[in-house]
Amino acid sequence: MHLKIAYQGVQGAYSEQACKSAYPDYIPIACESFQEAMWLVEQGDADLAMIPLENSTAGRVEEIYRLIPKMALHVINEHFEPVVHCLLGTKDAEIKDLRCVGSHPQALAQCHNNILELKLEAIAKLDTAGAAKELATYHDKTKGAIASKLAAEIYGLKVLKEHFEDVSGNVTRFFVLSNEKKVPIYHDKTAYVTSLLFQVRNIPAALYKALGGFATNGVNMLKIESYSLKGTLQASQFHIDIDGHPEEFKLKLALEELAFFADEVRMLGTYEAHTFRESFEH
């Protein structure tokens, strides 16, 4: 029986590349939306979902942060995937033949200077892999696409230039979602991340008091995102990523203080920190 991992996008998307990097033995399943990818896991038609959370250049994926409070799935892992943009053409094309290039607006923006240098017209498409697929369909050597090397392999295109992005180091962070709650056994030599949602109580300085336990207990907070509850403009629900495992004594104390000042605390998951985080320290 083959295990399956769902992602949003068409074949050749960077999310599919993340699936292949992190779970090479799984069969990737392309979905039209993030909701569909999550739904497949909820229904048991896929074992995992690879969902992009944030990008080092483009920032957070807004739609995902809107879906997280509603989802029934558990975060069991994180994955960091380097984004390497490639300038693609048809098999008979050379760079000098190109007149225009199509891709997702973010990819076009990240390759802006290189596009200008080649004096190409930039044409916005719905996604990077879709631009590659379209290029393969029309087979016009004056047209190019910016997409992944994987997309070039899938659609029979030629990589005219690898690392076409203006600035290197572009990385996307993904959540790996499962129907099953899987908390790794705590080992003191292993780095962990715990993700959770909480809603503050209606008291003065509620957020300050809710987060104070992390500071007083020496717990590092890696990330915080705020939400406005439906029908209001008040940001009273928060998503945080914490450095640590719930079995650690200092994190236990911090979570107890959080629970005292919060109306509701929901654990999204605890997982081993990705090795890419080691580069943050240098």
N, C-alpha and C positions, 0 to 999 in steps of 0.2 A: 504493500500500500504506500503510495507516494504522498508525502506531506506537501501542503500547499501554503503559499504566502501571497496575500492580496496587496495590491498597490493601486494608487490612482494614476491614470495616464494610459497612453498607448505603448505598445512594445518599443523599447529603446529609450524610454524615459529614464531620467536620473534615478527615480524611485526604483525602477526595475534593476538598475545597476547596483543600488544599495541592497536590494534583496539578494542578488547574486554574490555580492561581497560578503554579506553577513551570514547568509544561509544558502550556500552553494548546492546543497542536496535537496532543496525545496523547489517545487514547481511554481514559478511566478504566475499570478493571475491578474491580468489587466482589468481595471474597473473605471467606469466613467466618472465616478465621484468618490470623495473620501467616505461619505456615508455608505456607499455601496460596498466599499472594501471592508468597513467595520461590520456591516450587516452580514456579509458572507461568513465572517468569523463567529458572529453571534448565532447564526443559523447552523454552524458546523460544516459549511461548505468550504471553508478554508481554516487552516490551523492557526495562522498568524496574519497580522496586517502590519505593513511597513508604512508609517505615517510621518511625513515631514512636519517638524515642529517650528524650526527656525533656521535661518540662513545667515551666515556671517556678513554677507553684503546686503541682502534684501530685508533682513529683520524677521520678525515672527510671521507665521502663516496665520492670518486672522481667523480664517474659517475653522481651523483646528481648535483654536482656543474657545471658539463658540460651541464646538461639538463636545469637547472634553467633559463639561459638567453634566451633559445629557447621556454620555455613553455608559454602557454596562460592562465594558471590557476592563482588563487589568493591564497595567504597564509591567512587562517582565524583562525589558532590556532597553538600552539606548544604542544608537549607532551613529557614528559620524562618517559621512561620505564626502570625500573631496570632489568638487565640481570642476571638471576639465572640459572647457568648451572647445569643440573642433569645428573648423570651417570645412564644410562638406560640399562636394560637387558630384556631378555624374561621372561615370567611369572614364569618359573621353574628355573631361574638362581639365583645364589648367586655370590657375588663379587669374591669368591675364584675360581669360574668356568671360569672367563674371561681370555682370552689370548690376545685379541686385542680390540681396541676401535676406532670407526670412527666418524668423524665430520668435520665441516668446519675448515680450517687451523687456523683461528683466535681463534676459540673455543678451539682447541687442544693446541694452544700456551698459552691461558689463564688458562688452566688446566694442564700445563706441569709438574709441580712438583708432583701433585697428580697422574698423569699417571705414572711417574717414580717410585713413591713409591709403586704402585701396580704392577710394572714391566710389563706393558702392551705395546704392539706394537701400535703406533698411525698411523692411516690410514686416509689420507685426503679425504674428500668428498666435493661435490659441495655446500651443505648447511647442517645445523644442523637437520632440520626437515626431509630432504631427507635421512639422515643417519638413523634416527629413522624409517622411512617408510621402508627402505631397510631391517633393522634388523627384523621388523615384518614380512616381506615377506619370508625371509630365515629361520627364527626361529632356530637359532643356539645359544645355551646358552654359547658358548665360546666367542661369539662376543658381544660387547657392543656399545653404542652410547652416545654421549654427545649432549643433546638437552634440550628443555623446558619441564616443567611438563605437559603443555598442549599437547605437542607431545606424551608424554607417555599415556595420557588419550585417545587421538584420535586413536592411533595405538595399544592400548591394551598391553603396555609394563609396566615393573616393575621399579619403581624408587629405584635403589640400594643405591644411595647416593645423597641427595639434597645439594646444595651449593658446588659443586665439583670444582668450580673455586679456583685458588690459592689465589687471593686477592678479597675481597668483595668490593662492591661499584661500580661495572661496570654498567654504565647507557648509554642508547642510546637516543638521542634527535631526534624527528620526526617533520616534517612539516605536517600539515593537509591542503590539497589543495581542492579548490572548483572552480566550473565554475562561481560562483557568487561572486562579490566583497562585502564583509561584514566587514564594519569598525564599531567597537563597539562605543557606545556613551561615550564620555569622562566623567569620574568621578574622582575628584581630590584625592580620597582615594584609587583608584585602580592603580596597577602597569601594565604598558603596554610595549610591544616591537614592534618596527617598523622595517621592513626589506625592503631594497631597493637595487637597482643596479645603478651604475653610471659609466660614462666614462669620464676620465679627458680630458681637452683641451690640445692642443699641445703648452704649454707655460712653461717656467722655473718654477720649484718647484710647479707644478700643483697639485700634491696630497697633499702637505703640505698646500697649500692655500685652497683647497677644503674641507679639514678636519678641518681647523683652526676655522671655525665657531662653531663647536661643543665644542671645548675647551673654546673659549671666552664667550660662552653662558651657560656654565656649564652643557652641555649635555653629559651623559656617553655613550661611544661607547662600546658595549658588544662584538662585533666580527667584524673582517674584513678578507675577502678572496679575493685574486687577480686572475684575468684571463688573459691569453694571447689571443688576438684576432686571429681569424683563419688566418693562413698564415704568422704570425709574431711571434717573440719571446718576444715582448714587452708587459709587463703586464700593460695594460691601462684601464681595466675594473675591477670594484670592487663590491663585495657584502658586505654590512654592516648591522649589527643588532644594533639598537639604543634603549636605555632606554627611553621610552616616547611615547606620543601620539601626532600626528600632530596638534591637537587643543591646545596643551600647547604653551604658548607664546614663551618660550625660544627655543623650538624645531622649531617653525615657523621661527624664526630669523635664526637659524642654517641652515635650509633647503633652505632659501633664499640665504645665502652665498654659500652653496653647488651648487645651480643652476647657480650662477654667474660664477663659475670656472669650471663647468662640461659641456661637450657637450650634455649629455643626462642623465636624472635622471628618473628611473622607479620605482615606488612604488610597491613592491611585496605584502605588506599587513601590517595591524596593528592588534594586537590581545592582549588579556590579558596574562600577564606573568604567566607561569605555577608555581604552588605552590612549585615545587621542587627548584626553584631559591632561595627561602628563605633560603635554607641550605647553599648557597654560602656565605651568610653573616656571618656564624658562624664558 
